[in-house]
Amino acid sequence: MRKIFFLAIILSLFTLNSYAEELKFGFVDLNKALNECDRGKEAIKTLEDMVKAKQALIDKKGEEIKKLEGELSKQASVLTPESLKEKRDKYEKLQKEYNRMIKDSNEELQKKQNEFMQTILSDLRKMIKKIGEEGKYTVIFEKVEGGILYVPDELDITDMVIKRFNEATKGKK
């Protein structure tokens, strides 16, 4: 009931306000802005480089495991039980290290991605607020999948946000 009351008050304020001045709406696709702004592209490139570096280490450990696995299958019949147990233990240890390495890499990359994206999103929101104040927008909505189904192109200010954001952050990391 309280929500309906507040909604009615807000709608009445917009109605009263619309007589005094024209309402101005804008829409921003934050996902597009994040992926297409220069800082977003830099973050994606940095993450891709990190993935390649981590993947090289993981691949190296995988090769080591394959080599040991090949040795085990070839030498299993000629090794003493103690030597065989030792090689199997080493194989299991390497396998655990490999799985741990993959898990740790994924967690680190996810954490780094979240850090990059949250910082950029925060700065994008500040830019959107600035554009809203300068452009005297009544409201700027975020276009999200499943949220807004249609927006006329002239109300979409995403490209303006990207351009202004790139200009404002040029040279900053």
BELRA-V108062 format. One record per pair of residues at least 6 apart in sequence whose C-alpha atoms are under 8 Angstrom apart, sorted by sequence separation. I is the first residue (numbers start at 1). J is the second residue. D is the distance in Angstrom with one decimal. If there is no record, write none. Layout:
<<I	J	D> <I	J	D>>
This chain:
<<34	40	5.4> <35	41	6.2> <132	138	7.7> <132	139	7.6> <76	84	6.5> <132	140	7.0> <72	84	7.5> <72	87	7.0> <72	88	7.5> <68	87	7.8> <69	91	7.1> <68	91	6.6> <65	91	6.6> <65	94	6.4> <65	95	6.8> <131	161	7.7> <61	94	7.7> <128	161	6.5> <127	161	7.0> <62	98	7.0> <61	98	6.3> <124	161	7.7> <127	164	7.7> <127	165	6.5> <58	98	6.8> <124	165	6.8> <58	101	6.9> <58	102	6.9> <54	105	6.6> <51	109	7.5> <50	109	7.6> <47	109	7.1> <47	112	7.8> <47	113	7.0> <43	113	7.8> <43	116	6.4> <43	117	7.9> <40	117	7.5> <40	120	7.0> <39	120	7.2> <34	117	7.6> <34	120	7.1> <34	121	6.8> <34	124	7.8> <30	121	7.8> <33	124	8.0> <30	124	8.0> <26	137	6.9> <24	136	7.3> <25	137	5.8> <28	140	7.2> <30	142	6.6> <24	137	4.8> <25	138	5.9> <26	139	6.4> <27	140	5.3> <28	141	6.3> <29	142	5.8> <30	143	7.2> <23	137	7.3> <24	138	5.0> <25	139	5.1> <26	140	4.4> <27	141	4.7> <28	142	4.9> <29	143	4.8> <23	138	5.7> <24	139	6.8> <25	140	5.7> <26	141	6.2> <27	142	5.6> <28	143	5.6> <29	144	6.8> <25	141	7.7> <27	143	6.1> <27	151	7.5> <33	158	6.3> <37	162	5.4> <32	158	7.6> <33	159	7.5> <36	162	7.2> <37	163	7.7> <29	156	7.9> <39	166	7.6> <27	155	6.0> <28	156	5.9> <30	158	7.4> <33	161	7.2> <37	165	7.2> <38	166	6.0> <26	155	5.0> <27	156	4.7> <28	157	5.6> <29	158	5.7> <33	162	5.6> <37	166	6.2> <25	155	6.7> <26	156	5.9> <27	157	5.9> <28	158	4.7> <39	169	7.9> <26	157	6.2> <27	158	7.1> <28	161	7.9> <39	173	7.4>>
